[in-house]
């Protein structure tokens, strides 16, 4: 009998779930079980698995328990390496700017990697007081070396705020904070040999992104248009005003401002068209993957983009060897890689929303879209596109809505109307922005493309502003705790299982009559 169980057809799913559960449980047992103990348990389990190879079911269960313990060990080891004891007095050190500086009131905020002294290799969140007379701070950009004297301190949460800032910094590999007085720094050449190759490559690509942002400005993009285009194409969200962020959030399309699988899929599709044809399929796919990962480095390697790049890489490899290219296995593989490298990623909101939305589409899309017969959809292509987009948007929003309400206290009721316009608009914006950058040698065509790009962004913003201002377009001020969130997902999961059972028992029966 053919096995169609989810775990049988997607064996990496229980492995990924075991690792996730292990990280969550291990975090709550940090003060009771050490990293060495978890390692010993894993070793014993693997030895037992080796001697029970004749009992595959029991062996499989023990392997999943081993992965669970691996998650506990990874989070325990990560927590052990995070705490840093900083001195109580100011320290002299050298550092390299590792992120695009952002102006926040009277300070300039950026990440920097310490390259000298006892804290070499540590990443620190810096707040530099702006010198409003000489304006030296305006010359600071990603990749610059600095000589600094400041007080380093461990991360701490802001008083009166529910946001877990400490966990946020851990997720991004930041182990300290510092405030730099405007007289206590200067630019200098620093030795970056202590910085890992990946982090140095990231800094180099971020400098290139800075040049692309400058090119956007030189093309005439400004204000909200620049903010939207730079966010959608280069993951640079510093230009977004609070009002614009709120409009996109209330409309249910804030996800299009954060680079994700949708954006990377559009770029992958474009590259596939450009490099289509020819006999060297493997080399073509490798070239596309290299360009995709170069783009990931340019935009700063946010988790959602890294997840998408891993999935696209696995997608291409699966296409070459002729396997299923869009499955929960590939999504689980991406989760395993990200969490093994950085177990703190499990607490990143972008990670949770990204994986949850993709998983919901992979699980629910086919059954729901199949409600409309294939023959009817083939004869009505526009309706088929509209129905597919509707189902994809609905399934993703349905499953992520409780999580959005938990973190942001907002639920949008017009997400369907907004996504119908926003998703095609994102595709147009990406293609126009890339064309404007590439066609710099034809000024007339470039000017025409930029004009069209600005009009598309203006129309999109106006449409979303109109939707968000409609009465009853959203519900704000929602407060749910973690137990209520779990209860909501239990209900959703139960409904999904019931619907799938009903779909299999009755829908196919109706079709066969």
BELNORGI-V914742 format. One record per residue. N is the residue number from 1. RES is the residue in one small letter. PSI is psi in whole degrees, 0 to 359 (NA if undefined). NEAR is the number of other C-alpha atoms within 10 Angstrom. D_LAST is the distance of its C-alpha to the last C-alpha in whole Angstrom. Layout:
BEGIN
n=N res=RES psi=PSI near=NEAR d_last=D_LAST
n=N res=RES psi=PSI near=NEAR d_last=D_LAST
END
This chain:
BEGIN
n=1 res=x psi=136 near=3 d_last=25
n=2 res=x psi=132 near=4 d_last=24
n=3 res=x psi=121 near=8 d_last=26
n=4 res=x psi=10 near=9 d_last=24
n=5 res=x psi=145 near=9 d_last=27
n=6 res=x psi=317 near=12 d_last=28
n=7 res=x psi=335 near=14 d_last=32
n=8 res=x psi=319 near=11 d_last=31
n=9 res=x psi=340 near=13 d_last=29
n=10 res=x psi=75 near=16 d_last=32
n=11 res=x psi=339 near=14 d_last=35
n=12 res=x psi=346 near=19 d_last=38
n=13 res=x psi=308 near=21 d_last=36
n=14 res=x psi=330 near=18 d_last=37
n=15 res=x psi=313 near=23 d_last=41
n=16 res=x psi=318 near=24 d_last=41
n=17 res=x psi=323 near=17 d_last=40
n=18 res=x psi=319 near=21 d_last=43
n=19 res=x psi=317 near=27 d_last=45
n=20 res=x psi=313 near=22 d_last=44
n=21 res=x psi=321 near=17 d_last=45
n=22 res=x psi=319 near=23 d_last=48
n=23 res=x psi=316 near=27 d_last=49
n=24 res=x psi=315 near=19 d_last=49
n=25 res=x psi=318 near=16 d_last=50
n=26 res=x psi=327 near=25 d_last=53
n=27 res=x psi=328 near=20 d_last=54
n=28 res=x psi=349 near=14 d_last=55
n=29 res=x psi=20 near=14 d_last=56
n=30 res=x psi=322 near=17 d_last=59
n=31 res=x psi=3 near=9 d_last=62
n=32 res=x psi=328 near=7 d_last=61
n=33 res=x psi=130 near=15 d_last=60
n=34 res=x psi=168 near=16 d_last=62
n=35 res=x psi=321 near=20 d_last=60
n=36 res=x psi=322 near=12 d_last=62
n=37 res=x psi=317 near=12 d_last=60
n=38 res=x psi=320 near=21 d_last=57
n=39 res=x psi=319 near=17 d_last=58
n=40 res=x psi=319 near=12 d_last=59
n=41 res=x psi=318 near=16 d_last=56
n=42 res=x psi=317 near=21 d_last=54
n=43 res=x psi=315 near=13 d_last=56
n=44 res=x psi=316 near=11 d_last=56
n=45 res=x psi=319 near=19 d_last=52
n=46 res=x psi=323 near=15 d_last=52
n=47 res=x psi=317 near=11 d_last=55
n=48 res=x psi=318 near=14 d_last=53
n=49 res=x psi=325 near=20 d_last=50
n=50 res=x psi=325 near=10 d_last=52
n=51 res=x psi=355 near=10 d_last=52
n=52 res=x psi=36 near=13 d_last=49
n=53 res=x psi=342 near=12 d_last=47
n=54 res=x psi=353 near=10 d_last=46
n=55 res=x psi=80 near=10 d_last=44
n=56 res=x psi=325 near=11 d_last=42
n=57 res=x psi=313 near=11 d_last=40
n=58 res=x psi=321 near=13 d_last=43
n=59 res=x psi=318 near=19 d_last=44
n=60 res=x psi=319 near=14 d_last=42
n=61 res=x psi=317 near=13 d_last=42
n=62 res=x psi=326 near=18 d_last=46
n=63 res=x psi=321 near=19 d_last=45
n=64 res=x psi=324 near=19 d_last=43
n=65 res=x psi=323 near=20 d_last=46
n=66 res=x psi=318 near=25 d_last=49
n=67 res=x psi=322 near=24 d_last=47
n=68 res=x psi=312 near=25 d_last=47
n=69 res=x psi=328 near=26 d_last=51
n=70 res=x psi=318 near=24 d_last=51
n=71 res=x psi=318 near=27 d_last=50
n=72 res=x psi=318 near=29 d_last=52
n=73 res=x psi=319 near=28 d_last=55
n=74 res=x psi=315 near=25 d_last=54
n=75 res=x psi=326 near=25 d_last=55
n=76 res=x psi=316 near=24 d_last=58
n=77 res=x psi=321 near=17 d_last=59
n=78 res=x psi=320 near=17 d_last=58
n=79 res=x psi=326 near=16 d_last=60
n=80 res=x psi=326 near=13 d_last=63
n=81 res=x psi=348 near=9 d_last=64
n=82 res=x psi=311 near=15 d_last=63
n=83 res=x psi=133 near=13 d_last=66
n=84 res=x psi=132 near=15 d_last=69
n=85 res=x psi=106 near=11 d_last=73
n=86 res=x psi=150 near=15 d_last=74
n=87 res=x psi=158 near=10 d_last=78
n=88 res=x psi=356 near=9 d_last=79
n=89 res=x psi=168 near=9 d_last=81
n=90 res=x psi=147 near=14 d_last=80
n=91 res=x psi=142 near=13 d_last=80
n=92 res=x psi=132 near=13 d_last=80
n=93 res=x psi=167 near=18 d_last=78
n=94 res=x psi=150 near=24 d_last=76
n=95 res=x psi=163 near=29 d_last=72
n=96 res=x psi=135 near=27 d_last=70
n=97 res=x psi=124 near=22 d_last=68
n=98 res=x psi=6 near=27 d_last=64
n=99 res=x psi=163 near=20 d_last=62
n=100 res=x psi=120 near=20 d_last=62
n=101 res=x psi=139 near=21 d_last=65
n=102 res=x psi=134 near=15 d_last=64
n=103 res=x psi=124 near=17 d_last=66
n=104 res=x psi=92 near=13 d_last=66
n=105 res=x psi=240 near=9 d_last=68
n=106 res=x psi=2 near=12 d_last=72
n=107 res=x psi=160 near=20 d_last=70
n=108 res=x psi=123 near=19 d_last=69
n=109 res=x psi=138 near=19 d_last=66
n=110 res=x psi=163 near=20 d_last=65
n=111 res=x psi=146 near=21 d_last=64
n=112 res=x psi=146 near=25 d_last=67
n=113 res=x psi=123 near=25 d_last=67
n=114 res=x psi=131 near=27 d_last=71
n=115 res=x psi=7 near=24 d_last=73
n=116 res=x psi=161 near=18 d_last=76
n=117 res=x psi=188 near=12 d_last=77
n=118 res=x psi=344 near=10 d_last=76
n=119 res=x psi=27 near=15 d_last=73
n=120 res=x psi=135 near=15 d_last=72
n=121 res=x psi=348 near=17 d_last=68
n=122 res=x psi=143 near=19 d_last=67
n=123 res=x psi=133 near=23 d_last=65
n=124 res=x psi=139 near=25 d_last=67
n=125 res=x psi=115 near=21 d_last=65
n=126 res=x psi=140 near=21 d_last=68
n=127 res=x psi=110 near=21 d_last=69
n=128 res=x psi=123 near=23 d_last=72
n=129 res=x psi=126 near=20 d_last=74
n=130 res=x psi=134 near=21 d_last=75
n=131 res=x psi=96 near=15 d_last=78
n=132 res=x psi=352 near=11 d_last=78
n=133 res=x psi=299 near=6 d_last=82
n=134 res=x psi=334 near=8 d_last=81
n=135 res=x psi=39 near=10 d_last=78
n=136 res=x psi=333 near=14 d_last=78
n=137 res=x psi=337 near=19 d_last=74
n=138 res=x psi=340 near=13 d_last=73
n=139 res=x psi=356 near=8 d_last=73
n=140 res=x psi=130 near=17 d_last=71
n=141 res=x psi=166 near=19 d_last=68
n=142 res=x psi=135 near=22 d_last=66
n=143 res=x psi=349 near=22 d_last=68
n=144 res=x psi=144 near=18 d_last=71
n=145 res=x psi=144 near=24 d_last=73
n=146 res=x psi=144 near=21 d_last=75
n=147 res=x psi=124 near=19 d_last=78
n=148 res=x psi=148 near=21 d_last=78
n=149 res=x psi=116 near=19 d_last=80
n=150 res=x psi=172 near=17 d_last=77
n=151 res=x psi=116 near=17 d_last=76
n=152 res=x psi=139 near=23 d_last=73
n=153 res=x psi=155 near=19 d_last=71
n=154 res=x psi=159 near=16 d_last=68
n=155 res=x psi=148 near=21 d_last=65
n=156 res=x psi=151 near=13 d_last=65
n=157 res=x psi=149 near=13 d_last=63
n=158 res=x psi=137 near=11 d_last=64
n=159 res=x psi=137 near=7 d_last=65
n=160 res=x psi=7 near=6 d_last=63
n=161 res=x psi=140 near=8 d_last=60
n=162 res=x psi=350 near=9 d_last=57
n=163 res=x psi=129 near=12 d_last=56
n=164 res=x psi=85 near=12 d_last=56
n=165 res=x psi=328 near=14 d_last=59
n=166 res=x psi=313 near=16 d_last=60
n=167 res=x psi=323 near=18 d_last=56
n=168 res=x psi=316 near=18 d_last=56
n=169 res=x psi=321 near=20 d_last=59
n=170 res=x psi=318 near=22 d_last=58
n=171 res=x psi=325 near=18 d_last=54
n=172 res=x psi=12 near=15 d_last=56
n=173 res=x psi=25 near=16 d_last=59
n=174 res=x psi=126 near=21 d_last=62
n=175 res=x psi=8 near=20 d_last=64
n=176 res=x psi=168 near=24 d_last=67
n=177 res=x psi=155 near=19 d_last=68
n=178 res=x psi=149 near=18 d_last=71
n=179 res=x psi=127 near=18 d_last=73
n=180 res=x psi=120 near=19 d_last=75
n=181 res=x psi=146 near=17 d_last=78
n=182 res=x psi=342 near=16 d_last=79
n=183 res=x psi=352 near=12 d_last=82
n=184 res=x psi=31 near=13 d_last=81
n=185 res=x psi=156 near=19 d_last=79
n=186 res=x psi=152 near=15 d_last=79
n=187 res=x psi=146 near=16 d_last=78
n=188 res=x psi=160 near=14 d_last=79
n=189 res=x psi=129 near=12 d_last=78
n=190 res=x psi=150 near=16 d_last=76
n=191 res=x psi=118 near=13 d_last=75
n=192 res=x psi=18 near=20 d_last=71
n=193 res=x psi=337 near=9 d_last=71
n=194 res=x psi=346 near=13 d_last=70
n=195 res=x psi=138 near=17 d_last=67
n=196 res=x psi=158 near=11 d_last=64
n=197 res=x psi=319 near=11 d_last=63
n=198 res=x psi=317 near=10 d_last=60
n=199 res=x psi=325 near=14 d_last=61
n=200 res=x psi=319 near=17 d_last=64
n=201 res=x psi=320 near=15 d_last=61
n=202 res=x psi=319 near=22 d_last=59
n=203 res=x psi=318 near=23 d_last=63
n=204 res=x psi=315 near=16 d_last=63
n=205 res=x psi=326 near=21 d_last=60
n=206 res=x psi=327 near=24 d_last=60
n=207 res=x psi=323 near=20 d_last=63
n=208 res=x psi=323 near=16 d_last=61
n=209 res=x psi=323 near=23 d_last=59
n=210 res=x psi=321 near=18 d_last=62
n=211 res=x psi=322 near=12 d_last=63
n=212 res=x psi=322 near=16 d_last=60
n=213 res=x psi=320 near=18 d_last=60
n=214 res=x psi=325 near=12 d_last=63
n=215 res=x psi=322 near=15 d_last=62
n=216 res=x psi=315 near=19 d_last=59
n=217 res=x psi=321 near=13 d_last=62
n=218 res=x psi=338 near=10 d_last=64
n=219 res=x psi=354 near=17 d_last=61
n=220 res=x psi=2 near=14 d_last=62
n=221 res=x psi=136 near=21 d_last=59
n=222 res=x psi=163 near=15 d_last=60
n=223 res=x psi=223 near=12 d_last=59
n=224 res=x psi=327 near=17 d_last=56
n=225 res=x psi=316 near=20 d_last=55
n=226 res=x psi=319 near=21 d_last=56
n=227 res=x psi=313 near=21 d_last=55
n=228 res=x psi=314 near=29 d_last=51
n=229 res=x psi=316 near=27 d_last=52
n=230 res=x psi=328 near=24 d_last=54
n=231 res=x psi=317 near=20 d_last=51
n=232 res=x psi=333 near=23 d_last=48
n=233 res=x psi=330 near=22 d_last=50
n=234 res=x psi=7 near=22 d_last=53
n=235 res=x psi=31 near=23 d_last=52
n=236 res=x psi=104 near=23 d_last=55
n=237 res=x psi=7 near=18 d_last=55
n=238 res=x psi=335 near=14 d_last=58
n=239 res=x psi=347 near=19 d_last=58
n=240 res=x psi=128 near=19 d_last=56
n=241 res=x psi=155 near=12 d_last=57
n=242 res=x psi=324 near=8 d_last=56
n=243 res=x psi=317 near=10 d_last=55
n=244 res=x psi=320 near=17 d_last=53
n=245 res=x psi=319 near=16 d_last=51
n=246 res=x psi=321 near=15 d_last=50
n=247 res=x psi=314 near=20 d_last=49
n=248 res=x psi=325 near=22 d_last=46
n=249 res=x psi=312 near=22 d_last=46
n=250 res=x psi=334 near=25 d_last=45
n=251 res=x psi=351 near=29 d_last=43
n=252 res=x psi=20 near=28 d_last=41
n=253 res=x psi=27 near=22 d_last=41
n=254 res=x psi=340 near=14 d_last=44
n=255 res=x psi=336 near=15 d_last=43
n=256 res=x psi=346 near=20 d_last=43
n=257 res=x psi=343 near=24 d_last=47
n=258 res=x psi=123 near=21 d_last=47
n=259 res=x psi=136 near=24 d_last=46
n=260 res=x psi=196 near=22 d_last=43
n=261 res=x psi=327 near=22 d_last=40
n=262 res=x psi=313 near=17 d_last=39
n=263 res=x psi=316 near=20 d_last=42
n=264 res=x psi=328 near=22 d_last=43
n=265 res=x psi=321 near=16 d_last=39
n=266 res=x psi=316 near=16 d_last=41
n=267 res=x psi=320 near=21 d_last=44
n=268 res=x psi=318 near=19 d_last=42
n=269 res=x psi=319 near=11 d_last=40
n=270 res=x psi=315 near=14 d_last=43
n=271 res=x psi=324 near=18 d_last=45
n=272 res=x psi=323 near=14 d_last=42
n=273 res=x psi=316 near=10 d_last=43
n=274 res=x psi=318 near=10 d_last=46
n=275 res=x psi=24 near=13 d_last=47
n=276 res=x psi=159 near=13 d_last=44
n=277 res=x psi=175 near=10 d_last=44
n=278 res=x psi=166 near=7 d_last=47
n=279 res=x psi=347 near=8 d_last=47
n=280 res=x psi=71 near=9 d_last=48
n=281 res=x psi=319 near=13 d_last=45
n=282 res=x psi=313 near=13 d_last=46
n=283 res=x psi=323 near=10 d_last=49
n=284 res=x psi=315 near=17 d_last=47
n=285 res=x psi=321 near=20 d_last=45
n=286 res=x psi=319 near=14 d_last=48
n=287 res=x psi=318 near=13 d_last=50
n=288 res=x psi=318 near=23 d_last=47
n=289 res=x psi=320 near=21 d_last=47
n=290 res=x psi=317 near=13 d_last=51
n=291 res=x psi=322 near=15 d_last=51
n=292 res=x psi=314 near=23 d_last=48
n=293 res=x psi=329 near=18 d_last=50
n=294 res=x psi=319 near=15 d_last=53
n=295 res=x psi=322 near=20 d_last=51
n=296 res=x psi=318 near=23 d_last=51
n=297 res=x psi=321 near=23 d_last=54
n=298 res=x psi=320 near=22 d_last=55
n=299 res=x psi=5 near=23 d_last=53
n=300 res=x psi=7 near=21 d_last=55
n=301 res=x psi=47 near=19 d_last=52
n=302 res=x psi=153 near=17 d_last=50
n=303 res=x psi=319 near=22 d_last=48
n=304 res=x psi=324 near=21 d_last=45
n=305 res=x psi=321 near=28 d_last=46
n=306 res=x psi=316 near=22 d_last=47
n=307 res=x psi=315 near=23 d_last=43
n=308 res=x psi=320 near=25 d_last=42
n=309 res=x psi=320 near=24 d_last=44
n=310 res=x psi=317 near=21 d_last=44
n=311 res=x psi=319 near=23 d_last=40
n=312 res=x psi=322 near=25 d_last=40
n=313 res=x psi=315 near=21 d_last=43
n=314 res=x psi=323 near=20 d_last=40
n=315 res=x psi=313 near=18 d_last=38
n=316 res=x psi=317 near=19 d_last=40
n=317 res=x psi=318 near=17 d_last=41
n=318 res=x psi=325 near=15 d_last=37
n=319 res=x psi=323 near=15 d_last=37
n=320 res=x psi=318 near=13 d_last=40
n=321 res=x psi=359 near=9 d_last=39
n=322 res=x psi=25 near=9 d_last=35
n=323 res=x psi=174 near=12 d_last=34
n=324 res=x psi=126 near=12 d_last=31
n=325 res=x psi=340 near=18 d_last=33
n=326 res=x psi=87 near=15 d_last=31
n=327 res=x psi=167 near=16 d_last=31
n=328 res=x psi=339 near=22 d_last=33
n=329 res=x psi=316 near=22 d_last=35
n=330 res=x psi=319 near=22 d_last=37
n=331 res=x psi=318 near=24 d_last=37
n=332 res=x psi=322 near=22 d_last=38
n=333 res=x psi=316 near=19 d_last=41
n=334 res=x psi=317 near=22 d_last=42
n=335 res=x psi=318 near=25 d_last=43
n=336 res=x psi=315 near=20 d_last=44
n=337 res=x psi=313 near=14 d_last=47
n=338 res=x psi=316 near=19 d_last=48
n=339 res=x psi=328 near=20 d_last=48
n=340 res=x psi=320 near=15 d_last=50
n=341 res=x psi=316 near=12 d_last=52
n=342 res=x psi=93 near=17 d_last=53
n=343 res=x psi=339 near=26 d_last=51
n=344 res=x psi=347 near=24 d_last=52
n=345 res=x psi=338 near=22 d_last=50
n=346 res=x psi=336 near=17 d_last=47
n=347 res=x psi=2 near=16 d_last=49
n=348 res=x psi=128 near=18 d_last=49
n=349 res=x psi=318 near=15 d_last=47
n=350 res=x psi=320 near=18 d_last=46
n=351 res=x psi=311 near=19 d_last=45
n=352 res=x psi=312 near=16 d_last=42
n=353 res=x psi=320 near=20 d_last=41
n=354 res=x psi=309 near=21 d_last=40
n=355 res=x psi=324 near=19 d_last=39
n=356 res=x psi=319 near=17 d_last=37
n=357 res=x psi=317 near=19 d_last=35
n=358 res=x psi=319 near=18 d_last=34
n=359 res=x psi=320 near=19 d_last=33
n=360 res=x psi=321 near=19 d_last=31
n=361 res=x psi=317 near=19 d_last=29
n=362 res=x psi=325 near=18 d_last=29
n=363 res=x psi=319 near=15 d_last=27
n=364 res=x psi=339 near=18 d_last=25
n=365 res=x psi=308 near=18 d_last=24
n=366 res=x psi=312 near=13 d_last=21
n=367 res=x psi=320 near=15 d_last=19
n=368 res=x psi=315 near=19 d_last=20
n=369 res=x psi=335 near=18 d_last=20
n=370 res=x psi=355 near=13 d_last=17
n=371 res=x psi=324 near=10 d_last=16
n=372 res=x psi=124 near=12 d_last=16
n=373 res=x psi=146 near=10 d_last=14
n=374 res=x psi=319 near=12 d_last=16
n=375 res=x psi=320 near=8 d_last=16
n=376 res=x psi=320 near=11 d_last=17
n=377 res=x psi=325 near=17 d_last=20
n=378 res=x psi=329 near=11 d_last=21
n=379 res=x psi=349 near=10 d_last=22
n=380 res=x psi=82 near=11 d_last=24
n=381 res=x psi=318 near=11 d_last=26
n=382 res=x psi=317 near=11 d_last=28
n=383 res=x psi=322 near=13 d_last=25
n=384 res=x psi=316 near=17 d_last=24
n=385 res=x psi=315 near=11 d_last=28
n=386 res=x psi=316 near=11 d_last=28
n=387 res=x psi=319 near=16 d_last=25
n=388 res=x psi=316 near=18 d_last=26
n=389 res=x psi=321 near=17 d_last=29
n=390 res=x psi=313 near=16 d_last=28
n=391 res=x psi=317 near=19 d_last=26
n=392 res=x psi=315 near=21 d_last=29
n=393 res=x psi=317 near=21 d_last=31
n=394 res=x psi=314 near=19 d_last=30
n=395 res=x psi=318 near=20 d_last=29
n=396 res=x psi=316 near=21 d_last=33
n=397 res=x psi=322 near=24 d_last=34
n=398 res=x psi=316 near=13 d_last=32
n=399 res=x psi=328 near=21 d_last=33
n=400 res=x psi=346 near=20 d_last=37
n=401 res=x psi=315 near=17 d_last=38
n=402 res=x psi=322 near=21 d_last=39
n=403 res=x psi=321 near=24 d_last=41
n=404 res=x psi=318 near=19 d_last=42
n=405 res=x psi=324 near=19 d_last=43
n=406 res=x psi=316 near=18 d_last=45
n=407 res=x psi=322 near=15 d_last=47
n=408 res=x psi=351 near=14 d_last=48
n=409 res=x psi=25 near=16 d_last=47
n=410 res=x psi=141 near=21 d_last=45
n=411 res=x psi=129 near=25 d_last=41
n=412 res=x psi=138 near=22 d_last=40
n=413 res=x psi=0 near=17 d_last=38
n=414 res=x psi=18 near=19 d_last=38
n=415 res=x psi=328 near=24 d_last=37
n=416 res=x psi=310 near=19 d_last=34
n=417 res=x psi=323 near=16 d_last=36
n=418 res=x psi=319 near=22 d_last=39
n=419 res=x psi=328 near=22 d_last=36
n=420 res=x psi=327 near=14 d_last=35
n=421 res=x psi=319 near=13 d_last=38
n=422 res=x psi=318 near=22 d_last=40
n=423 res=x psi=312 near=17 d_last=38
n=424 res=x psi=326 near=11 d_last=38
n=425 res=x psi=322 near=17 d_last=42
n=426 res=x psi=316 near=24 d_last=43
n=427 res=x psi=314 near=16 d_last=42
n=428 res=x psi=317 near=16 d_last=44
n=429 res=x psi=317 near=21 d_last=47
n=430 res=x psi=313 near=19 d_last=47
n=431 res=x psi=318 near=17 d_last=47
n=432 res=x psi=318 near=21 d_last=49
n=433 res=x psi=316 near=21 d_last=51
n=434 res=x psi=321 near=13 d_last=51
n=435 res=x psi=321 near=15 d_last=52
n=436 res=x psi=325 near=23 d_last=55
n=437 res=x psi=324 near=16 d_last=56
n=438 res=x psi=322 near=11 d_last=56
n=439 res=x psi=41 near=14 d_last=57
n=440 res=x psi=341 near=14 d_last=61
n=441 res=x psi=356 near=9 d_last=63
n=442 res=x psi=83 near=10 d_last=61
n=443 res=x psi=321 near=12 d_last=63
n=444 res=x psi=314 near=10 d_last=61
n=445 res=x psi=320 near=14 d_last=58
n=446 res=x psi=318 near=20 d_last=58
n=447 res=x psi=320 near=16 d_last=59
n=448 res=x psi=318 near=11 d_last=57
n=449 res=x psi=318 near=20 d_last=54
n=450 res=x psi=319 near=20 d_last=56
n=451 res=x psi=317 near=16 d_last=56
n=452 res=x psi=321 near=16 d_last=52
n=453 res=x psi=315 near=21 d_last=51
n=454 res=x psi=319 near=22 d_last=53
n=455 res=x psi=320 near=13 d_last=52
n=456 res=x psi=316 near=18 d_last=48
n=457 res=x psi=318 near=22 d_last=50
n=458 res=x psi=315 near=14 d_last=51
n=459 res=x psi=319 near=12 d_last=48
n=460 res=x psi=314 near=18 d_last=46
n=461 res=x psi=318 near=19 d_last=49
n=462 res=x psi=319 near=13 d_last=49
n=463 res=x psi=316 near=16 d_last=45
n=464 res=x psi=324 near=25 d_last=45
n=465 res=x psi=320 near=18 d_last=48
n=466 res=x psi=317 near=13 d_last=47
n=467 res=x psi=315 near=23 d_last=44
n=468 res=x psi=337 near=24 d_last=46
n=469 res=x psi=356 near=13 d_last=48
n=470 res=x psi=142 near=11 d_last=45
n=471 res=x psi=132 near=7 d_last=46
n=472 res=x psi=16 near=11 d_last=43
n=473 res=x psi=337 near=18 d_last=42
n=474 res=x psi=165 near=19 d_last=43
n=475 res=x psi=120 near=13 d_last=44
n=476 res=x psi=170 near=13 d_last=47
n=477 res=x psi=26 near=10 d_last=49
n=478 res=x psi=136 near=13 d_last=47
n=479 res=x psi=108 near=12 d_last=48
n=480 res=x psi=145 near=14 d_last=46
n=481 res=x psi=179 near=9 d_last=48
n=482 res=x psi=326 near=10 d_last=46
n=483 res=x psi=322 near=8 d_last=45
n=484 res=x psi=322 near=13 d_last=43
n=485 res=x psi=315 near=14 d_last=42
n=486 res=x psi=319 near=13 d_last=40
n=487 res=x psi=320 near=11 d_last=39
n=488 res=x psi=318 near=15 d_last=37
n=489 res=x psi=330 near=15 d_last=35
n=490 res=x psi=319 near=12 d_last=35
n=491 res=x psi=314 near=11 d_last=33
n=492 res=x psi=317 near=15 d_last=31
n=493 res=x psi=320 near=13 d_last=30
n=494 res=x psi=317 near=12 d_last=29
n=495 res=x psi=321 near=12 d_last=26
n=496 res=x psi=316 near=14 d_last=25
n=497 res=x psi=317 near=12 d_last=24
n=498 res=x psi=318 near=12 d_last=23
n=499 res=x psi=320 near=15 d_last=21
n=500 res=x psi=322 near=16 d_last=20
n=501 res=x psi=314 near=12 d_last=19
n=502 res=x psi=319 near=12 d_last=16
n=503 res=x psi=315 near=16 d_last=15
n=504 res=x psi=322 near=12 d_last=14
n=505 res=x psi=322 near=11 d_last=13
n=506 res=x psi=325 near=12 d_last=11
n=507 res=x psi=314 near=14 d_last=10
n=508 res=x psi=330 near=11 d_last=9
n=509 res=x psi=318 near=10 d_last=6
n=510 res=x psi=318 near=8 d_last=5
n=511 res=x psi=328 near=8 d_last=6
n=512 res=x psi=350 near=7 d_last=4
n=513 res=x psi=NA near=5 d_last=0
END
